[in-house]
Amino acid sequence: MKQSIFTILTNEALTTSVYKMTLVGDTSYVTAPGQFVNLKLEGKFLRRPISVCDCTEGELTLIYKVVGGGTEQMSRMLPGEKLDILTGLGNGYDTALTGDHPLLLGGGVGVPPLYMLAKQLRAEGKTVSVVLGFNTKDEIFYENEFKALGCDVTVTTADGSYGVRGFVTNAMDVDYTHVCTCGPEPMLKAVYKACKTDGQFSFEERMGCGFGACMGCSCKTITGYKRICKEGPIMRKGDILWED
């Protein structure tokens, strides 16, 4: 983990509620797809955890949804403004586990961390299938970006306004060697039940510190309690213990 000051390059709307922010700064501590960063916002006591969409040397891409005061404040920030950011948080996806044909399933704002994952998997020469799930056509983002990586991309919408009608589980009828997924818990549970292979599941949880000190985001697993921010957010399928 490293605390650094980043400078905003761009901050633009992708949909009516989803924004893409690019920043420049020290990205050396971002070492795996699926990790997240923790942003300090003026006037807010707790930092805001945001998953990393993409990372290159010196440049960071974040995609976030406006859901409250903190993210609304972020949406109004301008190029040139500074952000205090903790980087290198969380464990990230392990691409060595995925086999030759992984299936990536993202729901809503669970889509962004899968982009960096797909980018790395394609660089490793793997065939990548991607299913992006949204409620309606107006919420869709990053379909073309995944296609540009050479992924086989399917989009689902709950209302049937674009692509396959239904949820990401309605588009899992492809050959795959491993599942990597990120999204709301009901989606993760559905994918878990439908999955025919091993998998890696990225969990969302309210966080206090974001680096394992406060124990506020602990969850029970087959092998004991784990902190979503430290031992997660990625959990192996065999470790997951669903609670009713």
Backbone bond lengths (Angstrom), bond angles and torsions (degrees), N, CA, C in turn:
res aa  C-N    CA-C-N  psi(-1)  N-CA   C-N-CA  omega(-1)  CA-C   N-CA-C  phi
1 M - - - 1.462 - - 1.518 109.88 -
2 K 1.343 114.69 139.59 1.456 119.04 177.62 1.526 109.97 -141.41
3 Q 1.327 115.96 138.37 1.456 121.70 175.08 1.517 108.69 -95.27
4 S 1.338 116.23 124.18 1.464 120.77 -176.51 1.525 110.00 -140.14
5 I 1.318 115.28 159.10 1.458 121.66 173.49 1.530 108.39 -99.93
6 F 1.323 115.81 123.56 1.458 121.99 178.18 1.524 109.98 -110.40
7 T 1.327 115.68 152.32 1.461 122.34 177.26 1.521 109.57 -111.22
8 I 1.322 116.56 131.20 1.468 120.83 -179.26 1.528 110.22 -72.54
9 L 1.327 116.05 128.59 1.468 122.37 173.61 1.516 110.38 -92.20
10 T 1.340 116.05 -51.00 1.454 121.51 -179.78 1.527 109.13 -141.86
11 N 1.319 115.50 156.12 1.457 121.78 176.60 1.528 106.43 -153.01
12 E 1.325 116.08 98.98 1.460 119.71 -170.26 1.526 111.71 -132.33
13 A 1.326 115.71 152.00 1.457 121.68 179.43 1.526 110.45 -79.30
14 L 1.358 116.01 132.52 1.460 121.85 172.73 1.524 110.23 -96.00
15 T 1.327 116.74 -34.29 1.458 124.25 174.19 1.536 106.45 -138.47
16 T 1.322 117.50 -170.36 1.460 119.40 -179.79 1.527 112.48 -66.93
17 S 1.341 117.56 -21.32 1.468 119.27 -176.99 1.522 114.19 -129.42
18 V 1.321 118.48 -5.50 1.463 122.38 -177.26 1.533 109.88 -110.63
19 Y 1.331 116.22 132.20 1.458 122.10 -176.07 1.529 110.96 -123.48
20 K 1.312 114.49 152.50 1.470 122.36 175.88 1.525 108.31 -117.49
21 M 1.335 115.16 124.18 1.458 120.96 178.85 1.521 109.47 -119.54
22 T 1.328 117.17 128.83 1.462 121.16 172.87 1.520 108.42 -111.51
23 L 1.343 115.25 141.99 1.458 121.21 -176.21 1.516 110.10 -138.11
24 V 1.312 116.35 157.43 1.461 121.44 174.45 1.520 108.91 -115.65
25 G 1.337 115.10 141.00 1.457 121.16 -179.36 1.514 109.80 168.68
26 D 1.317 116.13 -165.81 1.464 122.32 -177.91 1.532 109.50 -81.64
27 T 1.323 116.56 106.57 1.469 121.70 -178.99 1.522 112.34 -102.56
28 S 1.307 118.38 12.68 1.468 121.46 -172.32 1.526 113.28 -65.05
29 Y 1.332 117.61 -20.94 1.465 120.13 -177.97 1.529 112.71 -89.65
30 V 1.317 117.33 -4.99 1.466 120.68 173.86 1.517 106.92 -86.80
31 T 1.331 116.58 106.11 1.461 120.70 -170.08 1.521 114.60 -116.72
32 A 1.347 118.77 -7.67 1.463 120.65 -177.81 1.516 110.65 -149.92
33 P 1.331 117.28 144.08 1.466 119.56 174.77 1.522 110.11 -64.67
34 G 1.324 116.31 142.35 1.458 120.36 -178.29 1.512 113.95 98.98
35 Q 1.342 117.35 -8.22 1.454 120.09 174.14 1.529 109.72 -73.45
36 F 1.338 116.40 169.90 1.454 119.74 179.15 1.522 109.99 -135.87
37 V 1.321 115.36 169.12 1.457 121.88 176.11 1.527 108.24 -121.38
38 N 1.321 116.78 163.59 1.463 122.15 -179.65 1.521 108.40 -125.52
39 L 1.318 116.34 116.91 1.457 122.15 -173.79 1.530 111.85 -98.73
40 K 1.322 115.68 135.40 1.457 121.35 173.00 1.524 109.17 -93.46
41 L 1.339 115.87 124.47 1.455 120.79 -179.34 1.525 109.88 -113.41
42 E 1.301 115.67 139.84 1.459 121.01 -178.38 1.534 110.31 -58.78
43 G 1.328 115.95 128.11 1.450 120.96 177.15 1.514 114.85 86.69
44 K 1.340 117.88 -3.34 1.464 121.81 -179.38 1.528 109.41 -108.81
45 F 1.327 116.03 135.01 1.465 120.56 -177.28 1.526 111.56 -73.25
46 L 1.322 117.02 -48.02 1.462 121.22 -179.13 1.523 111.28 -94.43
47 R 1.333 115.63 144.47 1.453 120.35 173.57 1.532 110.22 -69.90
48 R 1.332 116.56 161.51 1.462 122.29 178.34 1.527 109.67 -106.94
49 P 1.362 117.57 118.63 1.469 119.83 176.88 1.520 110.77 -79.55
50 I 1.332 116.13 129.96 1.469 122.58 179.64 1.525 108.09 -133.57
51 S 1.321 117.37 129.93 1.467 120.41 179.48 1.525 110.74 -69.44
52 V 1.313 115.41 150.36 1.464 121.34 178.87 1.526 109.02 -82.91
53 C 1.316 115.76 123.18 1.466 120.46 176.37 1.520 110.70 -83.25
54 D 1.324 116.40 -44.44 1.462 120.85 179.19 1.521 108.84 -154.88
55 C 1.314 114.46 155.24 1.458 120.15 -178.90 1.518 109.29 -151.30
56 T 1.321 116.27 125.65 1.453 122.23 171.39 1.526 107.05 -123.55
57 E 1.304 117.25 178.35 1.459 119.90 -178.91 1.528 110.08 -63.12
58 G 1.311 115.59 108.90 1.450 120.40 176.98 1.510 116.41 88.13
59 E 1.343 118.82 -2.16 1.465 120.41 -178.99 1.516 111.27 -135.68
60 L 1.319 116.17 135.05 1.455 123.80 -175.71 1.524 109.27 -123.49
61 T 1.339 116.57 135.21 1.465 121.37 177.01 1.517 109.04 -117.13
62 L 1.326 115.91 125.93 1.463 123.02 177.97 1.525 108.90 -121.56
63 I 1.324 116.25 138.21 1.462 121.31 172.52 1.517 107.08 -121.05
64 Y 1.318 116.03 128.43 1.462 120.40 -174.67 1.533 110.16 -139.05
65 K 1.320 115.18 156.01 1.462 121.47 177.86 1.521 109.49 -108.92
66 V 1.319 116.23 137.09 1.460 120.92 177.77 1.526 108.53 -76.76
67 V 1.335 115.43 109.45 1.465 120.87 -177.48 1.532 112.14 -127.64
68 G 1.316 117.52 -6.53 1.457 121.15 -178.00 1.515 110.51 -166.18
69 G 1.335 115.35 -169.62 1.445 120.52 -175.67 1.518 114.27 -63.32
70 G 1.347 116.56 -37.70 1.463 119.90 -178.48 1.520 112.73 -66.46
71 T 1.308 116.73 -49.68 1.471 119.91 -179.55 1.528 111.35 -71.20
72 E 1.336 117.54 -29.04 1.462 119.38 174.67 1.521 109.69 -65.82
73 Q 1.336 116.17 -38.76 1.463 121.41 176.47 1.524 110.26 -62.78
74 M 1.340 116.25 -41.40 1.467 119.87 177.29 1.522 111.82 -60.83
75 S 1.330 116.79 -39.53 1.471 120.63 -176.04 1.525 112.18 -64.50
76 R 1.345 117.52 -20.10 1.458 121.53 -179.34 1.530 112.71 -95.01
77 M 1.328 117.85 -1.14 1.457 120.37 -178.75 1.525 110.80 -74.69
78 L 1.334 115.27 149.05 1.459 121.51 -171.49 1.527 111.79 -114.69
79 P 1.336 117.63 156.48 1.468 120.41 174.39 1.525 111.37 -53.45
80 G 1.318 114.72 136.94 1.456 120.51 -178.67 1.509 113.90 99.64
81 E 1.339 117.54 -21.11 1.455 120.41 177.16 1.524 110.46 -71.99
82 K 1.336 115.99 155.96 1.462 122.52 -175.67 1.521 110.93 -105.67
83 L 1.346 115.42 149.39 1.455 121.52 175.30 1.525 109.60 -133.83
84 D 1.323 116.31 133.46 1.463 122.96 173.70 1.532 106.87 -85.08
85 I 1.341 117.10 117.31 1.462 121.23 -172.27 1.526 111.46 -130.27
86 L 1.340 116.22 133.59 1.460 122.07 168.59 1.527 107.33 -89.93
87 T 1.321 117.48 124.64 1.463 121.51 -177.87 1.528 110.99 -114.54
88 G 1.333 115.28 166.41 1.461 121.19 177.15 1.507 113.57 75.47
89 L 1.338 118.40 30.73 1.457 122.06 -177.49 1.529 110.96 -95.30
90 G 1.334 116.01 143.39 1.461 120.96 178.95 1.522 112.54 86.48
91 N 1.338 114.63 168.33 1.464 119.28 -174.28 1.525 114.45 -89.01
92 G 1.326 118.46 -34.02 1.458 121.05 -179.25 1.520 113.03 81.82
93 Y 1.329 115.06 167.72 1.465 121.72 177.55 1.532 110.66 -77.44
94 D 1.328 115.91 146.71 1.456 122.20 177.38 1.527 108.18 -104.16
95 T 1.318 117.28 105.14 1.468 120.86 -176.16 1.526 112.31 -70.96
96 A 1.333 117.75 -16.18 1.469 120.31 178.56 1.526 111.43 -68.37
97 L 1.325 117.86 -16.78 1.462 121.71 -176.84 1.518 113.57 -91.49
98 T 1.328 118.07 -8.48 1.462 120.35 -163.88 1.525 115.87 -84.91
99 G 1.322 118.46 -14.64 1.454 119.26 -174.45 1.518 111.00 72.98
100 D 1.345 116.18 -168.06 1.463 120.90 -173.08 1.531 114.60 -85.39
101 H 1.344 117.64 -16.97 1.463 119.51 -175.30 1.532 110.47 -139.71
102 P 1.335 116.95 73.15 1.465 119.84 179.78 1.526 111.91 -73.66
103 L 1.332 114.42 153.18 1.455 122.74 175.26 1.524 108.26 -113.63
104 L 1.320 116.35 123.12 1.460 122.24 -178.49 1.529 108.65 -107.04
105 L 1.340 116.31 128.08 1.455 121.70 -176.76 1.522 109.27 -125.31
106 G 1.339 117.10 118.33 1.455 121.04 -178.31 1.510 111.67 -125.89
107 G 1.323 116.74 138.12 1.452 121.63 177.85 1.507 111.75 -117.68
108 G 1.342 117.77 118.06 1.462 121.31 177.63 1.514 112.66 57.75
109 V 1.341 117.31 -125.19 1.464 120.03 179.95 1.524 111.91 -76.91
110 G 1.340 117.55 8.25 1.457 121.07 167.40 1.512 111.73 -82.64
111 V 1.332 116.60 -5.61 1.470 121.31 -179.93 1.529 113.04 -71.04
112 P 1.341 120.67 -45.18 1.470 121.33 -171.09 1.522 116.64 -51.17
113 P 1.357 121.47 -48.19 1.469 118.17 -177.61 1.523 113.41 -65.57
114 L 1.326 117.27 -19.59 1.463 120.15 179.05 1.522 111.86 -73.81
115 Y 1.326 116.99 -19.64 1.470 119.01 179.46 1.528 110.80 -66.62
116 M 1.331 116.87 -49.27 1.468 119.62 178.73 1.523 110.48 -64.08
117 L 1.338 116.64 -34.99 1.459 120.67 176.93 1.520 110.57 -63.81
118 A 1.333 116.96 -47.99 1.474 120.63 179.15 1.519 110.98 -60.77
119 K 1.305 116.35 -39.28 1.470 121.49 179.28 1.526 110.85 -60.52
120 Q 1.341 116.38 -43.24 1.464 120.09 179.90 1.527 111.48 -70.83
121 L 1.332 116.77 -41.12 1.467 120.18 179.27 1.523 111.32 -62.93
122 R 1.320 117.04 -39.84 1.469 120.13 178.48 1.531 109.93 -67.35
123 A 1.334 117.43 -37.01 1.471 120.86 177.60 1.523 111.09 -64.36
124 E 1.339 116.46 -26.24 1.465 121.73 177.28 1.526 112.27 -85.61
125 G 1.327 116.73 3.02 1.463 121.50 175.95 1.516 114.94 82.90
126 K 1.323 117.65 17.73 1.463 120.82 -176.78 1.527 111.70 -91.26
127 T 1.333 115.77 150.16 1.453 122.00 173.67 1.521 108.06 -82.79
128 V 1.324 116.72 124.60 1.461 120.88 -172.36 1.523 110.98 -120.99
129 S 1.332 116.34 122.90 1.459 121.78 171.60 1.522 108.17 -103.15
130 V 1.331 116.02 137.53 1.457 121.79 -176.05 1.526 109.43 -128.94
131 V 1.325 115.93 132.28 1.465 121.11 173.10 1.525 107.48 -119.99
132 L 1.333 115.55 122.82 1.455 122.21 -179.65 1.527 108.59 -110.04
133 G 1.324 117.49 123.49 1.451 121.07 -176.62 1.521 112.85 -111.05
134 F 1.336 115.53 132.01 1.463 121.58 179.09 1.530 109.13 -137.94
135 N 1.318 116.81 167.30 1.463 120.33 177.76 1.515 111.84 -76.87
136 T 1.338 115.90 -40.05 1.451 120.53 -175.18 1.526 110.57 -152.11
137 K 1.317 117.23 166.50 1.468 122.91 -175.72 1.529 112.53 -56.66
138 D 1.330 117.41 -37.10 1.462 121.02 -175.93 1.518 113.55 -67.98
139 E 1.336 117.45 -14.05 1.463 121.09 -178.04 1.530 113.15 -94.70
140 I 1.314 117.76 -4.90 1.472 121.46 -173.04 1.531 111.16 -71.13
141 F 1.314 115.99 136.28 1.458 122.02 172.11 1.522 109.86 -148.18
142 Y 1.312 116.90 154.40 1.464 126.79 173.72 1.534 115.22 69.71
143 E 1.306 118.41 12.92 1.466 119.44 175.01 1.528 110.71 -60.17
144 N 1.327 116.74 -49.01 1.464 120.31 -177.15 1.526 112.58 -69.27
145 E 1.321 116.80 -30.85 1.467 120.12 178.60 1.532 111.20 -65.52
146 F 1.343 117.48 -40.37 1.458 120.03 175.71 1.529 111.05 -66.80
147 K 1.324 116.75 -39.80 1.472 120.22 178.06 1.522 110.98 -62.10
148 A 1.331 116.66 -37.91 1.463 120.83 -179.80 1.526 112.14 -64.54
149 L 1.326 117.71 -22.66 1.468 121.55 175.89 1.525 111.80 -77.86
150 G 1.335 116.56 -12.62 1.461 120.57 -177.09 1.514 113.36 95.24
151 C 1.337 116.76 17.67 1.470 120.84 178.34 1.523 110.46 -83.69
152 D 1.331 115.81 152.29 1.458 122.16 170.38 1.525 106.88 -85.99
153 V 1.332 117.29 109.85 1.463 121.72 -168.78 1.532 111.59 -110.31
154 T 1.336 115.70 131.12 1.455 123.13 172.26 1.520 108.20 -122.74
155 V 1.332 116.58 136.03 1.458 121.51 177.04 1.522 109.23 -112.42
156 T 1.321 116.65 134.14 1.457 121.20 174.64 1.529 109.38 -115.88
157 T 1.316 116.29 145.95 1.464 121.35 173.49 1.522 108.12 -130.56
158 A 1.315 115.73 137.21 1.463 120.55 -177.15 1.519 111.88 -62.31
159 D 1.353 116.33 -32.85 1.461 119.16 -177.91 1.529 113.34 -94.87
160 G 1.345 117.41 0.40 1.452 120.51 177.77 1.512 114.71 75.68
161 S 1.333 118.43 13.87 1.469 120.98 -177.70 1.525 112.91 -76.04
162 Y 1.344 117.52 -10.90 1.475 121.34 177.67 1.520 108.07 -160.15
163 G 1.324 116.06 142.26 1.464 120.62 174.86 1.510 113.20 65.73
164 V 1.314 115.45 -142.70 1.466 122.28 -178.94 1.523 109.81 -81.99
165 R 1.329 117.11 130.22 1.455 119.92 177.02 1.531 109.71 -72.53
166 G 1.326 116.34 132.93 1.456 120.37 177.23 1.513 112.25 120.95
167 F 1.327 115.09 -147.01 1.460 121.68 -174.04 1.528 110.01 -116.41
168 V 1.333 116.87 176.15 1.464 119.89 -176.75 1.528 111.33 -58.81
169 T 1.319 117.42 -30.77 1.464 120.67 179.36 1.520 112.84 -66.96
170 N 1.334 116.82 -17.41 1.463 120.40 176.51 1.525 112.43 -78.97
171 A 1.325 116.63 -3.56 1.468 120.33 -178.56 1.525 111.45 -126.79
172 M 1.325 116.27 29.21 1.469 120.42 -179.40 1.530 113.09 -96.11
173 D 1.324 116.81 9.46 1.465 119.99 -176.15 1.528 111.18 -85.30
174 V 1.322 115.79 56.34 1.465 122.63 175.82 1.523 107.74 -128.56
175 D 1.313 116.27 162.82 1.461 119.82 174.86 1.525 108.98 -76.51
176 Y 1.321 116.94 132.35 1.459 120.26 178.42 1.523 109.43 -153.06
177 T 1.334 114.96 156.97 1.459 121.20 -177.51 1.527 112.83 -104.31
178 H 1.327 116.87 -14.34 1.470 121.00 -174.10 1.517 107.55 -168.34
179 V 1.329 117.34 150.99 1.460 121.91 177.64 1.522 110.10 -115.57
180 C 1.331 116.12 134.27 1.461 122.76 169.63 1.523 106.80 -123.25
181 T 1.327 116.77 128.20 1.455 118.85 -173.74 1.515 111.96 -142.33
182 C 1.336 115.13 154.70 1.450 122.36 177.45 1.522 108.19 -151.45
183 G 1.333 116.20 133.18 1.449 119.85 -179.37 1.509 110.88 166.54
184 P 1.332 117.51 -171.87 1.463 120.51 179.95 1.526 110.96 -65.50
185 E 1.331 116.55 154.94 1.464 120.69 -173.99 1.527 114.45 -57.64
186 P 1.341 120.57 -40.45 1.473 118.47 177.35 1.530 112.61 -58.25
187 M 1.341 116.69 -36.02 1.457 120.45 176.76 1.525 110.66 -67.32
188 L 1.337 116.36 -43.55 1.467 120.25 -179.77 1.528 110.88 -61.37
189 K 1.321 116.94 -40.57 1.464 120.39 177.90 1.518 111.27 -62.69
190 A 1.342 116.58 -42.53 1.465 120.67 -179.92 1.521 111.10 -65.34
191 V 1.338 116.67 -41.13 1.463 120.52 177.73 1.521 110.46 -64.67
192 Y 1.322 116.90 -41.47 1.465 122.06 178.63 1.533 110.63 -56.10
193 K 1.327 116.82 -45.20 1.464 121.14 -178.83 1.525 112.20 -69.16
194 A 1.336 116.43 -33.33 1.464 120.52 -176.02 1.522 113.60 -88.65
195 C 1.333 116.34 -17.09 1.466 121.46 -173.45 1.528 111.89 -68.05
196 K 1.345 116.86 132.81 1.468 122.76 -178.44 1.527 112.46 -97.26
197 T 1.321 117.29 -2.69 1.462 121.41 -175.54 1.527 109.85 -134.15
198 D 1.313 116.05 -175.45 1.456 121.30 170.31 1.528 108.01 -69.58
199 G 1.324 116.75 164.93 1.451 118.42 -178.94 1.516 112.65 -162.30
200 Q 1.328 114.78 170.90 1.458 123.49 176.83 1.523 107.84 -125.87
201 F 1.338 115.77 124.38 1.451 122.41 -172.82 1.526 109.78 -116.18
202 S 1.323 117.41 126.90 1.460 121.75 -179.73 1.522 109.29 -97.59
203 F 1.342 116.04 121.64 1.456 122.17 -175.20 1.522 111.96 -101.09
204 E 1.321 114.69 144.89 1.456 121.64 174.83 1.532 108.19 -102.64
205 E 1.317 116.83 140.59 1.469 120.25 179.74 1.519 109.03 -156.18
206 R 1.318 117.16 146.52 1.466 120.44 174.55 1.534 108.30 -67.14
207 M 1.328 116.43 132.89 1.459 120.87 -174.49 1.517 111.32 -121.98
208 G 1.341 115.10 146.07 1.447 120.38 173.22 1.514 110.60 -90.96
209 C 1.347 115.67 -70.86 1.463 119.81 -176.58 1.523 113.19 -88.96
210 G 1.336 116.87 -37.75 1.459 120.70 -179.56 1.517 114.77 89.74
211 F 1.347 118.01 -1.06 1.465 118.89 -179.40 1.527 112.97 -136.91
212 G 1.333 117.68 21.20 1.459 120.82 169.26 1.502 117.31 93.87
213 A 1.337 118.84 3.76 1.459 120.40 -175.97 1.523 113.30 -84.10
214 C 1.326 117.69 -34.40 1.469 119.69 -170.95 1.522 113.52 -93.46
215 M 1.327 118.62 -14.23 1.471 123.90 179.27 1.532 112.59 65.09
216 G 1.325 117.65 12.76 1.455 121.04 -175.23 1.510 115.15 -70.69
217 C 1.324 118.10 -19.86 1.461 120.55 -176.98 1.528 111.46 -112.11
218 S 1.324 117.60 28.44 1.462 120.94 -179.43 1.521 111.33 -70.42
219 C 1.327 116.00 144.99 1.456 121.18 175.45 1.530 108.94 -137.12
220 K 1.310 115.38 152.44 1.460 120.72 -178.11 1.517 110.13 -84.66
221 T 1.343 116.27 133.55 1.458 121.63 177.45 1.525 109.21 -128.33
222 I 1.316 115.93 175.42 1.464 121.10 178.44 1.523 111.48 -57.16
223 T 1.332 116.50 -33.22 1.463 121.41 -176.64 1.527 112.58 -102.21
224 G 1.336 118.09 18.75 1.456 121.69 178.09 1.513 112.40 111.94
225 Y 1.318 115.85 -173.29 1.460 120.02 -178.74 1.532 110.80 -77.56
226 K 1.339 115.14 137.69 1.463 120.80 176.87 1.518 109.20 -130.95
227 R 1.327 114.86 148.29 1.463 120.76 178.51 1.531 108.56 -90.44
228 I 1.337 115.88 124.61 1.460 120.71 -179.02 1.528 110.53 -57.93
229 C 1.325 117.34 -36.99 1.466 120.20 -175.88 1.521 113.40 -79.03
230 K 1.325 117.74 -18.75 1.462 120.77 -173.62 1.526 111.73 -113.65
231 E 1.349 117.19 -64.47 1.471 120.29 176.82 1.524 110.77 -75.27
232 G 1.324 117.47 -20.40 1.454 124.11 173.81 1.529 108.81 -104.41
233 P 1.342 117.90 -158.97 1.464 125.80 9.61 1.525 115.06 -78.88
234 I 1.354 116.81 -3.95 1.464 119.76 -178.01 1.520 109.51 -89.42
235 M 1.328 116.46 126.30 1.459 122.71 176.72 1.529 109.88 -118.34
236 R 1.326 116.10 138.15 1.463 120.59 174.57 1.526 109.74 -70.27
237 K 1.305 116.77 145.34 1.463 121.72 -178.10 1.527 111.83 -53.15
238 G 1.316 117.24 -41.84 1.452 121.25 -176.78 1.514 114.62 -70.49
239 D 1.342 117.64 -15.19 1.466 121.73 179.67 1.518 112.87 -90.72
240 I 1.334 117.24 -16.72 1.460 120.60 -169.71 1.527 111.10 -73.83
241 L 1.323 114.78 131.77 1.452 122.20 175.58 1.521 107.41 -122.85
242 W 1.316 115.79 103.89 1.463 119.89 -177.09 1.519 110.24 -74.06
243 E 1.323 116.37 136.59 1.455 121.32 176.24 1.520 109.07 -110.46
244 D 1.323 117.07 135.67 1.471 121.66 -179.75 1.518 110.65 -72.55
